[in-house]
Each structure stands twice: as C-alpha cells, then as structure tokens.
C-alpha cells in the first residue's frame, strides 16, 4: 500500500495557493487552462509552496489534454501529426515541469497513437534537452 496523493485541478488564485500549500499534485485541463496560461499559474503554485516552506518540485504537475491527430498542423495546440504533439508536450514539460499527460479520448486509434508515438517522442525530446543542458552547465 502507498500513501494516497491529493491532486487538485485548480485555476483560481486562492485554489492555486491551496495547491501550493497542501496538494501532492496539480492537475489542470487544457480546455480550462491553455498552455500559454500555465506559466503564470505555475508561478502562483510555486510561490505558495515556497511560502509554506515546501519544495515546489515536490508537487507533481499533470495536465488533462485533448486534441486531434491530423496530417498537417494549423498551429493550434495538439492539432496535427504526432510529431507536433510531441514537440508541444515536451515544451510544457521543459517549461513547467509537467510530468504526466492524461489524454481525454475514447478512440482506440488516438490512444494507441498517443501511447505508441507521442509519449516515446516526448520522453526522447525531454531526455535529449536535459542531457544537452547538463553538458552545457558542466562546460
């Protein structure tokens, strides 16, 4: 058995502060918190954690996502081929520490494509970027 974790899907200032002070994870959804809003929201969670003498990195960052696989991208978040999805999700991981993505889909083809193509590509991109960052710091 393990300790249960409390994840909050918070968006407002007061709940973001509660998340930073008490929660084990923060789980916003892309339809309610677009990727460009995550930076400011993350800063509020982190500030509240720091104020409560918690390590902000101890708060797991998750993100509910939905999108559409397509042959071409129109620049919209998660609309395009798997490579576009991987690039956009890796960016969220690197910028905001998002470690888990939950795909809202009941379509077997979408789930298989996400698990088989997108997730491995995100891991690879993030791993490569972190390796380059470590090497740059040690030079």
KACORLIN-V9496 format. One line per field, one symbol per residue. ss: DSSP state (@ for helix, = for strand, . for the rest). phi: phi as a letter, one per 20 degrees, with the letter a starting at -180 (. if undefined). burial: + if it has 9 or more other C-alpha atoms within 8 Angstrom, else -. Layout:
ss: ???
phi: ???
burial: ???
This chain:
ss: ......==....@@@@@@@@@@..=====.....@@@@@@@@@@@@@@@@@....@@@.======..==.........==.@@@@@@@@@@@@@@@.======....@@@@@@@@@@@@@@@@@@@@@@@@@@@@@@@.
phi: .cffddddeecegfffffgffcfebdcfdffdcfgfefgffffffffffffemdfgffefdcbfcbacfbfcddnfglcqfgffgfffffffffecmfdbddeebdegfffffffedfgfffgffffffffffffffef
burial: ------++-++---+++++++-++++++++--+++--++-++-+++++++---+-+--++++++++--+---+----+++++++++++++-+++-+-+--+--------++++++-+++++++-++-------------
